[in-house]
C-alpha cells in the first residue's frame, strides 16, 4: 500500500538471510506507510517468497522474537471469515528511519491512530551473526573407494585416478587451449546404441532368480503345480527361450492354455498361436503379457476344427481321467434367413426356431 515499508524491508531491516528479507518484503507490500495492518496469509507469503509454508511460520516467530514485527490490530482483517482469517502484523519500522515522520503521523491521525514516537518505535538492534556450518573450514576427506571425480595430481600410485580402475570420471590435469589435456575422461564409456536383439525375459533380471520364483512384483509358491497348460508352455520355452515364462506368468497363462486345450484346441495349434510369430524388435511390456494378448486374440474366434495336417483332434488326457473331445458340428445355412450356423443337419438357425417354435 505504500513504498516506505518496502524500502525499509528491502534495504535497512536487520535480517539474517534472504528468507527473512523475502518474508519481510512480502509483509511490507501489504502494509500502510507506518508499517501497520499487514495480513497476507502464510500460503501467500510462501508462494511469493518461494519458501515452504512451515518455514514461513517458523521465520515469522523468529521475526517477532527479534522485534522486527509484532502482532497488530486483528480487527483490520475482521471482514475475512474466521476460518480463513490470517494474523495481522505490524512492521516495527524505527521512528528515526522515516524520512518524513510528520506526513506519516498525519496519515495515522486520519485513521484515528495516535502519532508515532521514538518510545513506540525505538531503533532495532543489529541482526545476530548467521550460524556457520559445523564443518566450515575443515578439509574434505578424500574418498578411497574410487567413486566420483578423482584427480591424479597429488595422489600415490595406488589411487584410482592413476591406475584408471576407479569408477566415474577422472581429471588428467589442466592444459592450454592447444593441447588435448584437461577436461573429464570417462574410463568406462557406455555404447551409444545398445543391442536390441537380446531376448527379453518375462520378468526383471533381479526377480527372475528369486528363490520363490516371484515375477512381475508378485509372490507365487516356490512349487508350481503342473497341468497340461504349464507343461505345454514349458516345452515351448525350452524350444524357443525368448518365449520362456516363469513364476506367476507361467501359472496364469498355464491355466488359460489348459482351458483352451479342454475347449478343443490342440497343442500344435497353441504352439502356432503363442510362438508362431517372432517377438517384436522393441517390446514395451513383458513376454507374459504378450503371450496373454495372443491367447486372448485366439479365444476371440471359434475353435479350429482340424490341426495343421487336416486330421481331427484326439481326446485330451488330464491326470488319470480322459476327457472326450467336444463335438464340433459342420457349418450349415439356415433354410429361412440363409445365415451360417453349426448343426448336425440342415434346418433353421436358433433365432428362426425361436420365432416359430413348431418349425422343423
Secondary structure, DSSP 8 states (H G I E B T S, - for coil): --HHHHHIIIIIS--SSHHHHHHHHHHHHTS-TTS--B---HHHHHHHHT--HHHHHHHHHHHHHHTSEEE--GGGGTTS-GGG----EEE---TTT-TTHHHHHHHHHHTT-----TTTS------------TTTTS-----SS-BS-EESTT--TTSHHHHS-SBSEEE-----SSSS--SEEETT---SS--S-S---SS-HHHHT-TT--BTTB---SS----HHHHHHHHHHHH-GGG---HHHHHHHHHHHHHHHHHT--HHHHHHHHHSS---SS-SS-HHHHHHHHHHHHHTS---SB-TTS-B---EEETTEEE-------EEE-TTT--EEE-SSS---HHHHHHSTT--
